[in-house]
């Protein structure tokens, strides 16, 4: 009886493994644009958005349709971002 149970568990394991592999293969062919969440109209607070990476992130979020709030200690960088 335990021999049959072990064989059943191995078969279940193999079937689940095949399913997981096929699932991964199918998901790898789906383009990223279909996986992305829509942030259109969402509010995004970017600290340090006056220059560097924060500035680039702010611009990217704005291009995606988010309402971007920029917070930075550098007032000139913040002013440039508003332009």
Rosetta constraint file for C-alpha pairs under 8 A:
AtomPair CA 1 CA 5 HARMONIC 6.37 0.50
AtomPair CA 2 CA 6 HARMONIC 6.11 0.50
AtomPair CA 3 CA 7 HARMONIC 6.37 0.50
AtomPair CA 4 CA 8 HARMONIC 6.19 0.50
AtomPair CA 5 CA 9 HARMONIC 6.24 0.50
AtomPair CA 6 CA 10 HARMONIC 6.24 0.50
AtomPair CA 7 CA 11 HARMONIC 6.24 0.50
AtomPair CA 8 CA 12 HARMONIC 6.19 0.50
AtomPair CA 9 CA 13 HARMONIC 6.07 0.50
AtomPair CA 10 CA 14 HARMONIC 6.15 0.50
AtomPair CA 11 CA 15 HARMONIC 6.18 0.50
AtomPair CA 12 CA 16 HARMONIC 6.15 0.50
AtomPair CA 13 CA 17 HARMONIC 6.06 0.50
AtomPair CA 14 CA 18 HARMONIC 6.13 0.50
AtomPair CA 15 CA 19 HARMONIC 6.20 0.50
AtomPair CA 16 CA 20 HARMONIC 6.17 0.50
AtomPair CA 17 CA 21 HARMONIC 6.18 0.50
AtomPair CA 18 CA 22 HARMONIC 6.13 0.50
AtomPair CA 19 CA 23 HARMONIC 6.02 0.50
AtomPair CA 20 CA 24 HARMONIC 6.21 0.50
AtomPair CA 21 CA 25 HARMONIC 6.27 0.50
AtomPair CA 22 CA 26 HARMONIC 6.17 0.50
AtomPair CA 23 CA 27 HARMONIC 6.16 0.50
AtomPair CA 24 CA 28 HARMONIC 6.12 0.50
AtomPair CA 25 CA 29 HARMONIC 6.88 0.50
AtomPair CA 26 CA 30 HARMONIC 7.07 0.50
AtomPair CA 30 CA 34 HARMONIC 7.09 0.50
AtomPair CA 30 CA 35 HARMONIC 7.83 0.50
AtomPair CA 31 CA 35 HARMONIC 7.16 0.50
AtomPair CA 32 CA 36 HARMONIC 6.38 0.50
AtomPair CA 39 CA 64 HARMONIC 6.73 0.50
AtomPair CA 39 CA 65 HARMONIC 6.57 0.50
AtomPair CA 39 CA 66 HARMONIC 5.72 0.50
AtomPair CA 40 CA 64 HARMONIC 6.32 0.50
AtomPair CA 40 CA 65 HARMONIC 4.37 0.50
AtomPair CA 40 CA 66 HARMONIC 5.01 0.50
AtomPair CA 41 CA 65 HARMONIC 6.00 0.50
AtomPair CA 41 CA 66 HARMONIC 4.95 0.50
AtomPair CA 41 CA 67 HARMONIC 6.02 0.50
AtomPair CA 42 CA 65 HARMONIC 7.80 0.50
AtomPair CA 42 CA 66 HARMONIC 5.00 0.50
AtomPair CA 42 CA 67 HARMONIC 5.92 0.50
AtomPair CA 43 CA 66 HARMONIC 5.89 0.50
AtomPair CA 43 CA 67 HARMONIC 4.69 0.50
AtomPair CA 43 CA 68 HARMONIC 6.02 0.50
AtomPair CA 43 CA 69 HARMONIC 7.44 0.50
AtomPair CA 44 CA 61 HARMONIC 7.66 0.50
AtomPair CA 44 CA 66 HARMONIC 6.58 0.50
AtomPair CA 44 CA 67 HARMONIC 6.04 0.50
AtomPair CA 44 CA 68 HARMONIC 4.88 0.50
AtomPair CA 44 CA 69 HARMONIC 6.06 0.50
AtomPair CA 45 CA 68 HARMONIC 6.01 0.50
AtomPair CA 45 CA 69 HARMONIC 4.71 0.50
AtomPair CA 45 CA 70 HARMONIC 6.12 0.50
AtomPair CA 45 CA 71 HARMONIC 7.33 0.50
AtomPair CA 46 CA 54 HARMONIC 6.56 0.50
AtomPair CA 46 CA 57 HARMONIC 7.79 0.50
AtomPair CA 46 CA 58 HARMONIC 6.58 0.50
AtomPair CA 46 CA 68 HARMONIC 7.17 0.50
AtomPair CA 46 CA 69 HARMONIC 6.12 0.50
AtomPair CA 46 CA 70 HARMONIC 5.07 0.50
AtomPair CA 46 CA 71 HARMONIC 6.09 0.50
AtomPair CA 47 CA 54 HARMONIC 7.00 0.50
AtomPair CA 47 CA 70 HARMONIC 6.14 0.50
AtomPair CA 47 CA 71 HARMONIC 4.66 0.50
AtomPair CA 47 CA 72 HARMONIC 5.83 0.50
AtomPair CA 48 CA 54 HARMONIC 5.43 0.50
AtomPair CA 48 CA 55 HARMONIC 7.64 0.50
AtomPair CA 48 CA 70 HARMONIC 7.30 0.50
AtomPair CA 48 CA 71 HARMONIC 5.87 0.50
AtomPair CA 48 CA 72 HARMONIC 4.53 0.50
AtomPair CA 48 CA 73 HARMONIC 7.17 0.50
AtomPair CA 49 CA 53 HARMONIC 7.37 0.50
AtomPair CA 49 CA 54 HARMONIC 3.89 0.50
AtomPair CA 49 CA 55 HARMONIC 4.49 0.50
AtomPair CA 49 CA 56 HARMONIC 7.85 0.50
AtomPair CA 49 CA 57 HARMONIC 7.56 0.50
AtomPair CA 49 CA 58 HARMONIC 6.36 0.50
AtomPair CA 49 CA 70 HARMONIC 5.34 0.50
AtomPair CA 49 CA 71 HARMONIC 6.07 0.50
AtomPair CA 49 CA 72 HARMONIC 5.84 0.50
AtomPair CA 49 CA 77 HARMONIC 7.90 0.50
AtomPair CA 49 CA 78 HARMONIC 7.05 0.50
AtomPair CA 49 CA 81 HARMONIC 7.93 0.50
AtomPair CA 50 CA 54 HARMONIC 6.55 0.50
AtomPair CA 50 CA 55 HARMONIC 5.46 0.50
AtomPair CA 50 CA 70 HARMONIC 7.22 0.50
AtomPair CA 50 CA 71 HARMONIC 7.44 0.50
AtomPair CA 50 CA 72 HARMONIC 5.64 0.50
AtomPair CA 50 CA 73 HARMONIC 7.99 0.50
AtomPair CA 50 CA 74 HARMONIC 6.37 0.50
AtomPair CA 50 CA 75 HARMONIC 7.59 0.50
AtomPair CA 50 CA 76 HARMONIC 7.66 0.50
AtomPair CA 50 CA 77 HARMONIC 4.17 0.50
AtomPair CA 50 CA 78 HARMONIC 4.56 0.50
AtomPair CA 50 CA 79 HARMONIC 7.89 0.50
AtomPair CA 50 CA 80 HARMONIC 7.53 0.50
AtomPair CA 50 CA 81 HARMONIC 6.37 0.50
AtomPair CA 51 CA 55 HARMONIC 4.78 0.50
AtomPair CA 51 CA 56 HARMONIC 7.73 0.50
AtomPair CA 51 CA 77 HARMONIC 5.97 0.50
AtomPair CA 51 CA 78 HARMONIC 7.96 0.50
AtomPair CA 52 CA 56 HARMONIC 6.57 0.50
AtomPair CA 53 CA 57 HARMONIC 6.03 0.50
AtomPair CA 54 CA 58 HARMONIC 6.05 0.50
AtomPair CA 55 CA 59 HARMONIC 6.26 0.50
AtomPair CA 55 CA 81 HARMONIC 7.22 0.50
AtomPair CA 56 CA 60 HARMONIC 6.16 0.50
AtomPair CA 57 CA 61 HARMONIC 6.12 0.50
AtomPair CA 58 CA 62 HARMONIC 6.14 0.50
AtomPair CA 58 CA 68 HARMONIC 6.48 0.50
AtomPair CA 58 CA 70 HARMONIC 7.29 0.50
AtomPair CA 59 CA 63 HARMONIC 6.16 0.50
AtomPair CA 60 CA 64 HARMONIC 6.33 0.50
AtomPair CA 61 CA 65 HARMONIC 6.55 0.50
AtomPair CA 61 CA 66 HARMONIC 5.52 0.50
AtomPair CA 61 CA 67 HARMONIC 7.81 0.50
AtomPair CA 61 CA 68 HARMONIC 6.88 0.50
AtomPair CA 62 CA 66 HARMONIC 5.17 0.50
AtomPair CA 62 CA 67 HARMONIC 6.52 0.50
AtomPair CA 62 CA 68 HARMONIC 6.20 0.50
AtomPair CA 70 CA 78 HARMONIC 6.98 0.50
AtomPair CA 71 CA 78 HARMONIC 7.35 0.50
AtomPair CA 72 CA 77 HARMONIC 7.72 0.50
AtomPair CA 72 CA 78 HARMONIC 6.33 0.50
AtomPair CA 74 CA 78 HARMONIC 6.34 0.50
AtomPair CA 75 CA 79 HARMONIC 6.08 0.50
AtomPair CA 76 CA 80 HARMONIC 6.19 0.50
AtomPair CA 77 CA 81 HARMONIC 6.28 0.50
AtomPair CA 78 CA 82 HARMONIC 6.62 0.50
AtomPair CA 79 CA 83 HARMONIC 6.99 0.50
